[in-house]
Amino acid sequence: MLRLMNFSDSSYDLDRFSNDYRQINDFLKKHYLNGLEMIQCAQWKEELIPSSMIIGLHMRFWPIWLDFWRDDREELLRQFGDEASYVHYYGGRSKEALLEYYRSEIKAAGDMGVKYIVFHVSHVQLEHCYNYRFTYSDDEIIDAFIEMINEILDGVEADFDILLENQWWPGLTLLNKNAAVRLLEGIRYGKKGFMLDIGHLMNTNTELSSEEEAVEYTLMVLEQLEEVSGLIKGIHLNSSLSGEYVKRQINECTGYNVKDSFFDRYLKAFGHIARIDRHLPFMNPSIKRVIDFIKPEYLVYEFITGSYEELEQYAAAQNIVLD
């Protein structure tokens, strides 16, 4: 099993290490980590983050994408307010913008020589992040994702795993075995499986009040998945106990103002989502029961931190719990 750390090539992450990959490598060695799962925020450069350090690539994610994929201009205008806003958000006027971007990331993954890439399979509109009154079903989102990823992969020759990550928004939640099977079977690519995000799974149950309960809940979900649980090749390890906050927001629906511009609403939603999906270290040793059950190839420390010092604190704390 490889232990990894989530990382990006943004200045936010790189500045912590003085833009020096040797400092990143020293950090990994200090905390007994084998490499990085990276998110591209700019065009990847070998001299900034050598390919030898990158084990996985987390693909970019547009949380709001299905209406654009379907070319539903009326719905896009309702959500974004004008065409210029959604063209700016997606980088183009048609679904070809998404396809071109993802194909460029697939190429970058090949250049990096990664062992796997990760896709989110979900869709949520901004207002639904607050009120949970979702427009589309899991099946509709999964069907559209299958269509999209098969177009992305058409003609692609690659040797890395494609791992599909669960969310708490509609799409792949891993709460439905048949939906997970249909998703995997629909993708025309041989090396594929799932990436289990522990925090995201916790977010599907707003009644959880402790990490002990989260472990029991996770093991119950895995048992219900039966043979599908054997297709989980990686774990994003983090903790998120936010049920009380979510229930309060659903009842009060504060923080969302339709009169704000789309990008004002979008930026405000980041703070709201960070309070749902907290990305803290998992501090209860019982999480080892989940790791032992899955026996993942990749265990990714996926934290959100405000400083180098906090990142170091989180990594050290997670190691103590596991070891």
C-alpha positions as CSV (number, residue, x, y, z in Angstrom):
1,M,0.0,0.0,0.0
2,L,1.3,3.4,-1.0
3,R,0.7,6.3,1.4
4,L,0.2,9.6,-0.5
5,M,-0.7,13.2,0.2
6,N,-3.0,15.4,-1.8
7,F,-1.3,18.4,-3.5
8,S,-1.7,20.9,-6.2
9,D,0.6,22.9,-8.5
10,S,-1.1,26.1,-7.3
11,S,0.9,28.9,-5.7
12,Y,-1.1,28.3,-2.5
13,D,0.6,24.9,-2.1
14,L,3.9,25.5,-3.8
15,D,4.7,28.7,-1.8
16,R,4.6,26.7,1.4
17,F,7.6,24.8,0.1
18,S,9.3,27.8,-1.5
19,N,8.6,26.4,-4.9
20,D,11.3,23.8,-4.3
21,Y,10.3,20.2,-4.9
22,R,13.2,19.0,-2.7
23,Q,11.4,20.6,0.3
24,I,8.2,18.7,-0.7
25,N,10.2,15.5,-1.0
26,D,11.7,16.1,2.5
27,F,8.2,16.6,3.9
28,L,7.0,13.3,2.3
29,K,10.0,11.4,3.7
30,K,9.6,13.0,7.2
31,H,6.0,11.8,7.4
32,Y,6.5,8.4,5.8
33,L,4.6,9.2,2.6
34,N,5.4,7.7,-0.8
35,G,4.3,10.5,-3.1
36,L,1.6,12.8,-4.2
37,E,-1.9,12.7,-5.6
38,M,-1.9,15.9,-7.6
39,I,-4.5,18.3,-8.9
40,Q,-3.5,20.5,-11.8
41,C,-4.3,24.2,-11.4
42,A,-1.9,25.2,-14.1
43,Q,0.0,23.4,-16.8
44,W,2.2,20.8,-15.0
45,K,5.9,21.4,-15.2
46,E,8.5,18.7,-14.4
47,E,10.9,21.2,-12.9
48,L,8.3,22.3,-10.3
49,I,7.0,18.8,-9.4
50,P,9.0,15.9,-10.8
51,S,6.9,13.0,-12.3
52,S,8.8,10.7,-9.9
53,M,6.9,12.2,-7.0
54,I,3.4,12.0,-8.6
55,I,1.5,8.7,-8.2
56,G,-2.0,9.9,-9.0
57,L,-3.8,12.7,-10.8
58,H,-7.1,14.0,-9.5
59,M,-9.0,15.3,-12.4
60,R,-10.5,18.8,-12.3
61,F,-14.2,18.8,-11.4
62,W,-17.0,21.1,-12.4
63,P,-19.7,20.5,-9.8
64,I,-22.3,22.1,-12.1
65,W,-21.9,20.4,-15.5
66,L,-24.9,18.3,-16.5
67,D,-27.0,21.1,-18.0
68,F,-23.9,22.3,-20.0
69,W,-23.3,18.8,-21.2
70,R,-26.9,18.6,-22.4
71,D,-26.7,22.1,-24.0
72,D,-29.8,23.2,-22.0
73,R,-29.3,26.9,-22.6
74,E,-32.5,27.9,-20.8
75,E,-31.4,26.2,-17.6
76,L,-27.8,27.6,-18.0
77,L,-29.1,31.1,-18.3
78,R,-31.4,30.6,-15.3
79,Q,-28.4,29.6,-13.2
80,F,-25.6,31.8,-14.5
81,G,-27.6,34.9,-15.5
82,D,-26.0,35.4,-18.9
83,E,-24.1,33.5,-21.6
84,A,-20.8,35.2,-20.9
85,S,-20.7,33.8,-17.3
86,Y,-21.2,30.2,-18.2
87,V,-18.8,30.5,-21.2
88,H,-16.2,31.8,-18.7
89,Y,-16.9,29.1,-16.2
90,Y,-16.6,26.2,-18.6
91,G,-14.1,27.7,-21.0
92,G,-16.3,27.4,-24.0
93,R,-19.8,27.4,-25.4
94,S,-20.3,23.7,-25.9
95,K,-19.5,20.4,-24.3
96,E,-16.4,20.2,-26.5
97,A,-14.8,22.5,-24.0
98,L,-15.1,19.8,-21.3
99,L,-13.9,17.1,-23.7
100,E,-10.9,19.0,-24.8
101,Y,-9.9,19.9,-21.3
102,Y,-10.2,16.3,-20.0
103,R,-8.3,15.0,-23.0
104,S,-5.5,17.4,-22.2
105,E,-5.4,16.1,-18.6
106,I,-5.4,12.5,-19.8
107,K,-2.3,13.4,-21.9
108,A,-0.7,15.1,-18.9
109,A,-1.4,12.0,-16.8
110,G,0.5,9.9,-19.4
111,D,3.4,12.4,-19.4
112,M,3.6,12.2,-15.6
113,G,3.5,8.4,-15.7
114,V,0.9,8.2,-13.0
115,K,-0.5,4.9,-11.7
116,Y,-4.1,6.2,-11.5
117,I,-6.4,9.1,-12.2
118,V,-9.5,10.1,-10.2
119,F,-12.9,11.4,-11.4
120,H,-15.7,12.7,-9.4
121,V,-19.1,11.4,-10.5
122,S,-21.7,13.9,-9.3
123,H,-23.6,17.1,-10.2
124,V,-25.1,19.8,-8.0
125,Q,-26.4,23.3,-8.6
126,L,-25.4,26.0,-6.2
127,E,-28.7,26.5,-4.5
128,H,-29.0,22.7,-3.9
129,C,-25.7,22.8,-1.9
130,Y,-27.8,24.6,0.7
131,N,-31.4,23.1,0.4
132,Y,-30.6,19.6,-0.9
133,R,-33.5,19.8,-3.3
134,F,-31.7,18.1,-6.1
135,T,-32.8,18.3,-9.8
136,Y,-31.3,15.0,-11.1
137,S,-31.3,11.5,-9.9
138,D,-28.2,9.3,-9.4
139,D,-29.1,7.3,-12.5
140,E,-29.4,10.4,-14.7
141,I,-26.0,11.7,-13.6
142,I,-24.3,8.3,-13.9
143,D,-25.7,7.9,-17.5
144,A,-24.4,11.3,-18.5
145,F,-21.0,10.6,-17.0
146,I,-20.7,7.3,-18.8
147,E,-21.5,9.1,-22.1
148,M,-18.9,11.8,-21.3
149,I,-16.1,9.6,-20.1
150,N,-16.4,7.3,-23.1
151,E,-16.1,10.2,-25.4
152,I,-13.1,11.5,-23.5
153,L,-11.4,8.1,-23.7
154,D,-12.3,7.3,-27.4
155,G,-9.0,6.4,-29.0
156,V,-7.0,6.9,-25.9
157,E,-4.3,4.3,-25.1
158,A,-3.3,4.4,-21.5
159,D,-2.0,2.1,-18.7
160,F,-3.2,3.8,-15.6
161,D,-6.3,3.0,-13.5
162,I,-9.3,5.2,-13.7
163,L,-10.8,5.5,-10.2
164,L,-14.3,6.9,-9.6
165,E,-14.8,8.8,-6.4
166,N,-17.9,8.8,-4.3
167,Q,-19.6,12.1,-3.3
168,W,-22.5,13.0,-1.1
169,W,-24.2,14.9,-3.9
170,P,-26.3,12.9,-6.4
171,G,-24.3,10.6,-8.7
172,L,-21.9,8.0,-7.3
173,T,-22.5,7.8,-3.6
174,L,-21.6,4.1,-3.1
175,L,-24.9,3.6,-1.2
176,N,-26.4,1.7,-4.2
177,K,-24.6,-1.4,-5.4
178,N,-26.5,-1.6,-8.7
179,A,-25.7,2.0,-9.6
180,A,-22.0,1.5,-8.9
181,V,-21.9,-1.7,-11.0
182,R,-23.8,0.0,-13.9
183,L,-21.3,2.9,-13.8
184,L,-18.3,0.7,-13.9
185,E,-19.7,-1.6,-16.6
186,G,-20.7,1.3,-18.8
187,I,-17.1,2.7,-19.1
188,R,-15.3,1.3,-22.1
189,Y,-11.9,1.0,-20.4
190,G,-10.2,-2.0,-18.9
191,K,-8.4,-0.7,-15.8
192,K,-11.0,0.9,-13.5
193,G,-12.3,0.8,-10.0
194,F,-13.3,3.1,-7.2
195,M,-11.7,5.6,-4.8
196,L,-13.5,5.7,-1.5
197,D,-13.5,9.1,0.1
198,I,-14.2,8.5,3.8
199,G,-15.3,12.1,4.5
200,H,-17.7,12.1,1.5
201,L,-19.3,8.9,2.7
202,M,-19.7,10.4,6.2
203,N,-21.5,13.3,4.6
204,T,-24.2,11.0,3.3
205,N,-25.3,10.4,6.9
206,T,-26.2,13.6,8.8
207,E,-27.0,11.5,11.9
208,L,-23.4,10.6,12.6
209,S,-22.1,12.1,15.8
210,S,-18.7,10.4,16.2
211,E,-15.9,8.8,14.2
212,E,-16.7,5.5,15.9
213,E,-20.2,5.7,14.4
214,A,-18.6,6.7,11.1
215,V,-16.5,3.5,11.0
216,E,-19.5,1.3,11.7
217,Y,-21.5,3.1,9.0
218,T,-18.7,2.7,6.5
219,L,-18.3,-1.0,7.2
220,M,-22.0,-1.4,6.8
221,V,-22.0,0.3,3.4
222,L,-19.0,-1.8,2.3
223,E,-20.7,-5.0,3.4
224,Q,-23.9,-4.0,1.4
225,L,-21.7,-3.4,-1.7
226,E,-20.6,-7.1,-1.5
227,E,-18.2,-7.9,-4.3
228,V,-18.1,-4.2,-5.4
229,S,-16.1,-3.3,-2.3
230,G,-13.3,-5.4,-3.8
231,L,-13.1,-2.9,-6.6
232,I,-12.1,-0.1,-4.3
233,K,-8.4,0.5,-5.1
234,G,-7.8,3.6,-3.1
235,I,-9.0,5.6,0.0
236,H,-9.1,9.3,0.5
237,L,-8.6,9.5,4.2
238,N,-10.2,12.4,6.0
239,S,-13.0,13.0,8.5
240,S,-16.1,15.1,8.3
241,L,-18.7,15.2,11.1
242,S,-21.0,18.0,9.8
243,G,-24.5,16.6,10.1
244,E,-25.8,19.2,12.6
245,Y,-24.5,22.0,10.4
246,V,-26.1,20.5,7.3
247,K,-29.5,20.0,8.9
248,R,-29.5,23.5,10.2
249,Q,-28.7,24.9,6.8
250,I,-31.4,22.8,5.1
251,N,-33.9,24.2,7.5
252,E,-32.7,27.8,7.4
253,C,-31.2,27.9,3.9
254,T,-29.1,30.9,4.8
255,G,-26.1,32.1,2.8
256,Y,-27.6,31.8,-0.7
257,N,-28.9,34.9,-2.3
258,V,-30.2,34.6,-5.9
259,K,-29.7,38.3,-6.4
260,D,-25.9,38.0,-6.2
261,S,-24.0,37.4,-9.4
262,F,-23.2,33.8,-10.2
263,F,-19.5,34.1,-9.3
264,D,-20.3,35.9,-6.0
265,R,-22.6,33.0,-5.2
266,Y,-20.0,30.5,-6.4
267,L,-17.3,31.9,-4.1
268,K,-19.6,32.0,-1.1
269,A,-20.5,28.4,-1.7
270,F,-16.9,27.4,-1.2
271,G,-17.0,28.4,2.4
272,H,-20.3,26.6,2.9
273,I,-19.0,23.4,1.4
274,A,-15.8,23.6,3.4
275,R,-18.0,23.4,6.5
276,I,-19.8,20.3,5.1
277,D,-16.7,18.5,3.8
278,R,-14.2,19.3,6.5
279,H,-11.1,17.2,5.4
280,L,-9.8,16.8,8.9
281,P,-7.5,13.9,10.0
282,F,-9.4,10.9,11.1
283,M,-8.4,10.6,14.7
284,N,-10.1,7.4,15.9
285,P,-7.9,4.3,15.5
286,S,-10.9,2.2,14.6
287,I,-10.5,3.6,11.0
288,K,-7.9,0.9,10.7
289,R,-10.8,-1.6,10.5
290,V,-11.9,0.0,7.2
291,I,-8.4,0.1,5.8
292,D,-7.9,-3.6,6.7
293,F,-11.2,-4.5,5.1
294,I,-10.4,-2.8,1.8
295,K,-6.7,-3.3,1.7
296,P,-6.2,-0.4,-0.7
297,E,-3.4,0.1,-3.1
298,Y,-3.4,3.8,-2.3
299,L,-4.1,5.5,1.0
300,V,-4.3,9.3,0.4
301,Y,-4.1,11.8,3.2
302,E,-6.5,14.4,1.9
303,F,-6.6,17.4,4.1
304,I,-7.5,21.0,3.7
305,T,-5.1,23.2,5.7
306,G,-4.5,26.9,6.2
307,S,-0.7,26.7,6.6
308,Y,2.4,24.6,6.4
309,E,2.4,24.2,10.1
310,E,-1.2,22.9,10.0
311,L,-0.4,20.5,7.2
312,E,2.5,19.1,9.2
313,Q,0.4,18.8,12.3
314,Y,-2.3,16.9,10.4
315,A,0.1,14.5,8.7
316,A,1.9,13.7,12.0
317,A,-1.5,13.2,13.8
318,Q,-2.7,10.9,11.1
319,N,0.4,8.8,11.3
320,I,0.1,8.4,15.0
321,V,-3.4,7.2,14.7
322,L,-2.5,4.6,12.0
323,D,0.8,3.4,13.4
